[in-house]
Amino acid sequence: MRRVLAASGALALMTGAATAGGVERSSQSVAILFEQGSYAELSFGRVSPTVSGNLAPPAPAIGSGDMAPGYNTVSLGYKTDLTDRISMAVILDQPIGADVAYPTGTGYPVGGSTATIDATAVTGIVRYKMPSNFSVYGGVRAQSVSGEVALQPSGYTMSTSTETDYGWLAGVAYERPEIALRVALTYNSAIDHTFTVQENGGPSLPFTTTVPQSWNLEFQSGVAADTLVFGSIRYVDWTEFDITPVGYLGATGTSLVSYDNDTTTYTLGVGRRFNETWSGSLSFSHEAGTGPFSGNLGPTDGSTSVQVAAVYTRGPMKITGGLRYIDIGEAQTRLSPTTTNFSGNYGWAAGLRIGYSF
């Protein structure tokens, strides 16, 4: 019973932080720490956003076309007990990422511009159970990041080295297993990456980008027989994140990517066990827009989403499938001497997780 309900409580996280603030693609959940015994899981996700806008009057009514290609995500996790009080977990995921590709032939001023950010992180966590249902945990994260961009019509290009750097996390949790209650608060440190850079085909000076710190509050509680309420609050300090190549700054006086506001994402849902084999959940997430302007390489501002998910349990195996619809917040970008209004945008995300206890 407890394992089934706990699985339902994690469903809202399985398709990742699709279209979340900044360039986030993983919620950095530590839910795997609370699986019973030894456990391994493999997750796949596919996110298909549709993001387009139109030049604002008095400019001609020219559209950008869909500039947000779909992308895939994958993650791995393993947890085991070392003693009756000490357990550990290892998580591989893709915490940040970006895929931008403005179509060509539209007449839109930056048509043909592209950008990518690729990242992989490996996180190791150790948890210690204390008396009175409390536990503490902490660990280290190794994170590798690289990126490249090609802007039109200027012809500017930039690519970075792949840099691996380290951060840490720490948290505390409280549990009451008899009612499936769990509350976990996790702090994830910022990680600084200093890149070797090529600009416009030649070497440039290095620059440093900070992948920001964050706080996660995850909770769940049984409210009736076979029924669970769950949710999370995630805060990310996106004002720390800035991509400013030296050559680009000298030519334009601005950053290539930066954010004026931090973000907070709220999730709330309910899970239900139907029988010994099937469980399901319904959840909602909301991230308020921050305005007033977004960057041309990320013309979205906030989101609201709804997700349905189901868990099939057979012996030690759990197969979880989820589908999420995302209403992407309206945004406005600057394109001198005018602006572009991005509205009516949306996305779909699907995920599959296979978990095995042993």
C-alpha positions in Angstrom: 0.0 0.0 0.0 2.6 2.5 1.0 4.8 1.9 -2.0 1.8 2.3 -4.4 0.8 5.6 -2.8 4.4 6.9 -2.8 4.7 6.1 -6.5 1.5 8.1 -7.2 2.9 11.0 -5.3 6.0 11.2 -7.6 4.0 11.1 -10.9 3.8 14.8 -11.4 7.6 14.9 -11.7 8.1 12.3 -14.3 7.9 14.4 -17.5 10.4 16.9 -16.1 10.1 20.6 -15.8 8.7 21.2 -19.4 8.9 24.9 -20.3 9.8 25.8 -16.7 11.6 29.0 -15.8 15.0 29.8 -17.4 16.4 26.8 -19.2 15.3 24.2 -16.6 14.5 20.6 -17.7 14.7 18.7 -14.4 13.0 19.4 -11.1 15.9 17.9 -9.1 13.5 15.7 -7.1 14.9 13.5 -4.4 11.8 11.2 -4.2 13.9 8.1 -5.2 15.6 8.4 -1.7 12.3 7.2 -0.1 11.8 4.0 -2.1 11.8 0.9 0.1 14.9 -1.4 -0.1 17.0 -1.5 -3.3 15.4 0.2 -6.3 16.4 1.2 -9.9 14.5 3.3 -12.5 14.8 4.4 -16.1 12.8 7.3 -17.4 12.2 8.7 -20.9 10.4 11.9 -21.8 9.3 13.7 -25.0 8.4 17.4 -24.9 6.8 19.1 -28.0 6.2 22.8 -27.5 4.7 25.2 -30.0 6.0 28.8 -29.6 5.5 31.5 -32.1 4.8 35.3 -32.2 4.1 38.2 -34.4 5.7 41.6 -34.8 3.7 44.3 -32.9 2.1 47.2 -34.8 3.0 49.5 -36.4 5.4 46.9 -37.9 4.1 44.6 -40.7 2.2 41.5 -39.5 5.1 39.1 -39.8 5.2 35.9 -37.8 8.2 34.2 -36.3 7.0 30.7 -37.0 7.4 27.9 -34.4 10.9 28.5 -32.9 10.8 25.8 -30.3 11.7 22.3 -31.6 10.7 19.2 -29.6 13.3 17.4 -27.5 13.8 14.2 -25.6 14.9 13.6 -22.0 16.3 10.6 -20.2 17.2 9.9 -16.6 18.5 7.0 -14.5 18.2 6.4 -10.7 19.4 3.8 -8.2 18.8 3.6 -4.5 19.8 1.1 -1.9 20.1 0.8 1.9 23.6 0.6 3.4 22.3 -0.1 7.0 18.9 0.2 8.7 19.5 3.9 9.1 21.7 4.9 6.2 20.7 4.8 2.5 22.2 6.2 -0.7 21.0 7.1 -4.2 22.7 8.0 -7.5 20.7 10.0 -10.1 21.7 10.9 -13.7 19.6 13.6 -15.4 19.6 16.6 -17.7 19.0 19.6 -15.4 19.1 22.3 -18.0 18.9 22.6 -21.7 17.7 24.7 -24.7 16.7 24.1 -28.3 16.0 27.2 -30.4 15.5 27.2 -34.2 13.7 30.1 -35.8 12.4 29.0 -39.3 13.9 30.6 -42.4 12.0 32.2 -45.2 9.4 33.9 -43.0 10.7 37.4 -43.3 11.0 37.6 -39.5 14.0 39.7 -38.5 15.9 36.9 -36.7 14.7 34.1 -38.9 17.3 31.3 -39.2 18.7 31.9 -35.7 19.6 28.8 -33.7 20.8 28.0 -30.2 21.4 24.9 -28.0 22.4 24.2 -24.5 23.3 20.6 -23.5 23.8 19.4 -19.9 24.2 16.1 -18.0 24.5 15.8 -14.2 25.3 12.9 -11.9 24.2 13.3 -8.3 25.2 11.1 -5.3 23.1 11.4 -2.1 23.4 9.8 1.3 20.5 9.8 3.8 20.5 9.2 7.5 17.3 8.3 9.4 17.1 9.9 12.8 14.6 9.1 15.6 11.1 10.6 15.6 10.6 10.1 11.9 13.1 12.8 10.8 16.0 12.2 8.3 18.7 14.3 6.9 20.5 13.9 3.6 23.2 15.5 1.5 25.3 14.9 -1.5 27.4 16.2 -4.4 26.5 16.9 -8.1 28.9 16.7 -11.1 27.4 18.7 -14.0 28.7 19.0 -17.6 27.4 21.8 -19.8 28.1 23.1 -23.3 26.3 25.5 -25.7 26.4 27.1 -29.1 24.5 29.9 -30.9 24.1 31.3 -34.5 22.3 34.6 -34.9 20.8 36.1 -37.9 21.0 38.4 -39.7 24.2 39.5 -38.0 26.0 36.2 -38.7 27.3 36.0 -35.2 28.3 32.5 -33.9 29.5 31.3 -30.6 30.4 27.8 -29.3 31.8 26.7 -25.9 33.8 23.9 -24.5 32.1 21.2 -22.5 32.9 22.0 -18.8 32.3 19.8 -15.8 32.0 21.4 -12.4 30.6 20.5 -9.0 27.9 21.5 -6.5 26.2 20.1 -3.5 22.8 19.6 -2.0 21.4 19.1 1.5 17.9 18.5 2.9 15.7 17.3 5.7 12.6 15.2 5.7 9.8 14.1 8.0 7.7 11.0 7.5 4.7 9.2 9.1 4.4 6.0 7.1 1.1 4.9 8.7 -0.6 7.8 6.8 1.8 8.0 3.9 2.9 11.5 5.1 6.2 12.8 3.8 7.6 16.4 3.7 11.1 16.9 2.2 12.9 20.3 1.9 16.0 20.3 -0.4 18.6 23.0 -1.2 20.6 22.7 -4.4 23.7 24.9 -4.6 24.7 27.0 -7.6 27.4 25.6 -9.9 29.8 27.9 -11.8 31.1 26.9 -15.3 34.0 28.8 -16.9 34.0 28.1 -20.7 36.6 28.2 -23.4 34.9 30.1 -26.2 34.9 30.4 -30.0 33.2 33.5 -31.3 32.7 34.1 -35.1 35.0 31.2 -35.9 37.9 32.3 -33.8 39.1 32.0 -30.1 37.7 34.5 -27.6 38.2 35.2 -23.9 36.6 32.8 -21.4 33.4 33.7 -19.6 31.6 32.2 -16.6 28.0 31.2 -16.3 26.3 30.2 -13.1 23.6 27.5 -13.1 21.5 28.9 -10.2 20.7 27.7 -6.7 17.3 26.3 -5.9 14.9 25.2 -3.1 12.5 22.2 -3.4 9.7 21.5 -1.0 8.0 18.2 -1.8 5.1 16.7 0.2 2.5 14.0 0.2 -0.1 12.7 2.6 -2.8 10.1 2.6 -6.2 11.7 3.0 -8.5 8.6 2.8 -8.2 4.9 2.1 -6.1 4.4 -1.1 -6.0 8.2 -1.8 -3.1 10.6 -1.6 -2.6 14.3 -2.0 0.8 15.5 -3.2 2.6 18.5 -4.4 5.7 20.6 -4.5 7.0 24.2 -4.4 10.2 24.9 -6.4 12.1 28.2 -6.3 15.0 28.9 -8.6 17.3 32.0 -8.5 17.3 32.6 -12.3 18.7 36.1 -11.9 22.1 34.3 -11.2 22.0 32.9 -14.8 23.8 34.9 -17.4 25.5 34.1 -20.7 27.8 37.0 -21.7 30.5 36.2 -24.3 33.1 38.9 -24.3 32.9 39.6 -28.1 29.1 39.7 -28.0 29.2 42.1 -25.0 31.7 44.4 -26.8 29.5 44.5 -30.0 26.1 44.9 -28.4 26.7 46.1 -24.8 24.2 43.4 -23.6 24.2 39.8 -22.5 23.3 37.0 -24.9 20.9 35.5 -22.3 19.9 36.8 -18.9 16.8 36.9 -16.6 15.4 39.8 -14.6 13.4 37.7 -12.2 13.5 34.4 -10.2 10.7 31.8 -10.6 8.5 29.7 -8.3 6.6 26.7 -9.6 3.7 25.2 -7.7 2.3 21.7 -8.2 -0.7 20.1 -6.5 -2.3 16.7 -7.3 -4.2 13.7 -6.1 -3.3 10.0 -6.5 -5.6 7.0 -6.2 -5.0 3.3 -6.0 -7.8 1.5 -7.9 -6.7 -2.1 -7.2 -3.5 -4.1 -6.6 -2.4 -3.5 -10.1 -3.4 0.0 -11.1 -3.0 3.5 -9.6 -3.5 6.9 -11.2 -3.1 10.6 -10.5 -4.2 14.0 -11.7 -2.0 17.1 -11.0 -1.8 20.8 -11.8 1.2 23.1 -12.0 1.5 26.8 -12.2 4.4 29.2 -12.7 3.5 32.9 -12.7 4.9 35.1 -15.5 7.4 37.7 -14.4 7.5 40.2 -17.3 8.0 42.7 -18.7 10.2 41.3 -21.5 11.7 37.9 -22.4 14.7 37.2 -24.5 14.5 36.3 -28.2 16.1 32.9 -27.4 13.5 32.1 -24.8 10.2 34.0 -25.6 8.0 32.4 -22.9 6.9 33.7 -19.5 5.3 31.3 -17.0 3.1 28.4 -17.6 0.1 26.4 -16.4 -0.2 22.7 -16.9 -2.3 19.6 -16.2 -1.0 16.1 -16.1 -2.6 12.6 -15.9 -0.6 9.6 -15.1 -1.1 5.8 -14.4 1.0 3.2 -12.7 1.0 -0.5 -13.5 2.4 -2.7 -10.7 3.3 -6.3 -11.2 5.5 -7.9 -8.6 8.7 -5.9 -8.1 8.1 -3.9 -11.3 6.3 -0.5 -11.7 5.6 1.0 -15.1 4.5 4.6 -15.0 3.1 6.6 -18.0 2.1 10.3 -18.0 0.8 12.9 -20.3 1.0 16.7 -19.7 -0.6 19.6 -21.5 1.1 23.0 -20.9 -0.4 26.4 -21.5 2.7 28.5 -22.1 2.5 32.1 -20.8 2.4 35.1 -23.1 5.6 37.0 -23.6 6.9 40.1 -25.3 10.4 40.4 -26.8 12.4 43.4 -28.1 13.3 43.6 -31.7 14.5 47.2 -32.4 12.7 49.3 -33.4 9.7 47.2 -32.5 8.6 44.3 -30.3 7.1 40.8 -30.9 4.1 39.4 -29.0 4.2 35.7 -28.3 0.8 34.4 -27.3 -1.5 31.4 -27.7 1.4 29.0 -27.3 1.2 25.5 -25.7 3.1 22.2 -25.4 2.6 18.5 -24.8 4.9 16.3 -22.7 4.8 12.5 -22.4 6.9 10.3 -20.1 7.5 6.7 -19.4 9.2 5.4 -16.2 10.2 1.8 -15.5 11.1 1.0 -11.9 12.2 -2.2 -10.3 12.6 -3.1 -6.6 14.9 -5.9 -5.5 
